[in-house]
């Protein structure tokens, strides 16, 4: 479990921001992922001129990924995100 959390923590912010901003370009398996990505995308759009919101959004997404590591659909989504870092 710790190894997965460390892997999630190492995902670069730019990858997570790309996932959030272009979430419709991907096929998500985990309903909570779809919901949080929609909410975070809206949050970024509402604070478009405030770049300090981006790390906060990345932290929220990482937090969801960490909390849901035991859910198979979440793991599939995590693998999809990790494939973008390679």
C-alpha positions, 0 to 999 in steps of 0.5 A, a space after each residue: 500500500 505504501 508503494 502505491 501511495 509513493 507512486 501517486 505522490 510522484 505523479 507530476 502536477 503537469 500530468 494531473 493538470 492535463 488529466 483534469 483539463 482534458 478529462 473528457 479525452 479519457 475513459 474513466 472507470 471509477 465514478 468518483 474520478 469522473 465527478 472529481 475531475 468535472 468539479 476540479 475542471 470547473 474550479 480551474 475554469 472559475 479561477 482561470 487567472 489564479 494559478 495558485 489553485 492548480 497545486 490545490 487541485 492536484 492535491 485533491 486528485 492525489 488524495 482521492 487516488 490514495 483513498 481509493 487504492 483498494 477499488 479495482 476501477 480506481 486502480 484502472 484509472 490510476 494505471 491510465 494516469 501513470 501511463 501518461 508519465 512514461 
